[in-house]
């Protein structure tokens, strides 16, 4: 599977996890776990890779480089896929900081990376950066979330 395919798959499935499972904040844990396992099994069978999904109050962000962890942000979801070509993970974080502050932080965090795209609009900001030397690529969207919170959806891929 190419880097582009892995990134696209992570984005699509990560979006489904965030919007589908993430909407079950008040739902049943059992339903959430069954859905997570079904998605993992489907991705594993389809791609030959290994997928893991983590949603809720105890989301693991240890695979996200420290420099890309927004200070004080609460992780709410993680979808990860590993194949022979590398790892791709979608992280969803929430903070009470304004979107502009978050975007400024990430622009500084990506110093030394090659900027591929920045798109700024009323709905949010999308940043895409890559580092060919370390085989790392990321795309992220910073937008206004529920209750005045800022939502960060960050896709991080690392090649072999």
C-alpha positions as CSV (number, residue, x, y, z in Angstrom):
1,X,0.0,0.0,0.0
2,X,1.5,3.4,-1.0
3,X,2.0,6.3,1.4
4,X,-0.8,8.2,-0.3
5,X,-3.2,5.2,0.0
6,X,-2.4,4.7,3.6
7,X,-2.9,8.4,4.4
8,X,-6.3,8.4,2.5
9,X,-7.5,5.3,4.2
10,X,-6.5,6.8,7.6
11,X,-8.3,10.0,6.9
12,X,-11.5,8.3,5.8
13,X,-11.6,5.8,8.6
14,X,-10.5,8.3,11.1
15,X,-13.3,10.6,10.0
16,X,-15.8,7.8,10.4
17,X,-14.5,7.0,13.9
18,X,-14.6,10.6,15.0
19,X,-18.0,11.4,13.6
20,X,-19.6,8.0,14.1
21,X,-18.2,6.6,17.3
22,X,-17.4,10.1,18.7
23,X,-21.1,10.9,18.6
24,X,-21.8,8.2,21.2
25,X,-20.3,10.2,24.1
26,X,-23.3,9.3,26.2
27,X,-23.8,5.9,24.5
28,X,-23.1,2.4,25.7
29,X,-19.5,1.3,26.1
30,X,-20.4,-2.1,24.8
31,X,-21.7,-0.7,21.5
32,X,-18.6,1.4,21.1
33,X,-16.3,-1.5,21.7
34,X,-18.2,-3.7,19.2
35,X,-18.0,-1.0,16.6
36,X,-14.3,-0.5,17.2
37,X,-13.5,-4.2,16.9
38,X,-15.6,-4.5,13.7
39,X,-13.8,-1.6,12.1
40,X,-10.4,-3.0,13.1
41,X,-11.3,-6.4,11.7
42,X,-12.5,-5.0,8.4
43,X,-9.4,-2.9,7.9
44,X,-7.1,-5.8,8.9
45,X,-8.8,-8.1,6.4
46,X,-8.9,-5.5,3.6
47,X,-5.4,-4.1,3.8
48,X,-3.4,-6.9,5.4
49,X,-2.2,-4.4,7.9
50,X,-3.1,-4.0,11.6
51,X,-5.7,-1.4,12.7
52,X,-6.5,-0.1,16.2
53,X,-9.2,2.2,17.3
54,X,-9.3,4.1,20.6
55,X,-12.2,6.4,21.5
56,X,-13.2,7.8,24.8
57,X,-11.7,9.2,28.0
58,X,-8.4,7.2,27.9
59,X,-7.0,7.7,24.4
60,X,-3.4,6.7,23.9
61,X,-1.3,9.4,22.1
62,X,2.1,8.0,22.8
63,X,2.7,7.4,19.1
64,X,2.3,11.1,18.4
65,X,5.7,12.9,18.6
66,X,5.9,15.2,21.7
67,X,6.5,18.3,19.5
68,X,3.0,17.7,17.8
69,X,1.1,17.3,21.1
70,X,-0.8,20.5,21.7
71,X,-0.2,21.5,25.4
72,X,-3.2,20.8,27.6
73,X,-5.3,19.3,24.8
74,X,-7.5,16.4,25.7
75,X,-7.3,13.4,23.3
76,X,-10.7,12.1,22.4
77,X,-10.0,9.6,19.6
78,X,-7.3,7.7,17.8
79,X,-7.3,5.4,14.8
80,X,-4.1,3.8,13.7
81,X,-3.1,1.5,10.9
82,X,0.2,-0.3,10.5
83,X,1.4,-2.0,7.4
84,X,4.8,-3.1,6.0
85,X,5.2,0.4,4.6
86,X,4.7,2.3,7.9
87,X,2.1,3.6,10.3
88,X,-0.7,6.1,9.8
89,X,-2.7,7.5,12.7
90,X,-5.5,10.0,13.0
91,X,-5.7,11.7,16.4
92,X,-8.6,13.9,17.6
93,X,-7.8,16.4,20.4
94,X,-9.9,19.1,22.1
95,X,-8.8,22.3,23.8
96,X,-10.4,25.5,25.1
97,X,-7.8,27.6,23.4
98,X,-8.9,29.7,20.4
99,X,-8.3,28.2,16.9
100,X,-5.8,30.9,16.0
101,X,-3.6,30.1,19.0
102,X,-3.6,26.4,18.0
103,X,-2.7,27.1,14.4
104,X,0.2,29.4,15.5
105,X,1.5,26.6,17.8
106,X,1.4,24.1,14.9
107,X,3.0,26.4,12.4
108,X,6.0,26.8,14.8
109,X,6.0,23.0,15.6
110,X,6.5,22.2,11.9
111,X,9.6,24.4,11.6
112,X,12.0,22.4,9.4
113,X,9.2,20.5,7.7
114,X,8.1,21.2,4.1
115,X,4.8,22.9,3.9
116,X,2.6,21.4,1.3
117,X,-0.6,23.3,1.9
118,X,-2.4,25.7,4.2
119,X,-6.1,26.4,3.8
120,X,-7.7,29.0,6.0
121,X,-11.5,29.6,6.1
122,X,-14.4,30.3,8.4
123,X,-14.9,26.6,9.1
124,X,-11.3,26.1,10.1
125,X,-7.7,25.8,9.0
126,X,-6.0,22.8,7.3
127,X,-2.2,22.4,7.4
128,X,-0.2,19.8,5.5
129,X,3.5,19.3,6.1
130,X,6.1,16.6,5.3
131,X,9.6,15.7,6.3
132,X,11.2,13.5,3.7
133,X,14.4,13.1,5.7
134,X,12.5,11.4,8.6
135,X,9.7,10.0,6.4
136,X,7.0,11.8,8.4
137,X,4.0,13.5,7.0
138,X,1.0,15.1,8.6
139,X,-2.2,16.8,7.7
140,X,-4.4,18.5,10.3
141,X,-7.5,20.5,10.6
142,X,-8.2,22.9,13.4
143,X,-11.8,24.0,13.8
144,X,-14.4,25.3,16.2
145,X,-16.0,22.4,18.1
146,X,-18.9,22.0,20.5
147,X,-19.2,24.2,23.5
148,X,-16.6,26.7,22.5
149,X,-13.9,24.1,22.3
150,X,-11.4,23.9,19.4
151,X,-11.1,20.5,17.7
152,X,-7.8,19.3,16.3
153,X,-7.8,16.4,13.9
154,X,-4.3,15.4,13.1
155,X,-3.2,12.6,10.7
156,X,0.4,11.5,11.3
157,X,2.1,9.0,9.0
158,X,5.6,7.6,9.4
159,X,7.1,5.5,6.6
160,X,9.6,2.7,6.9
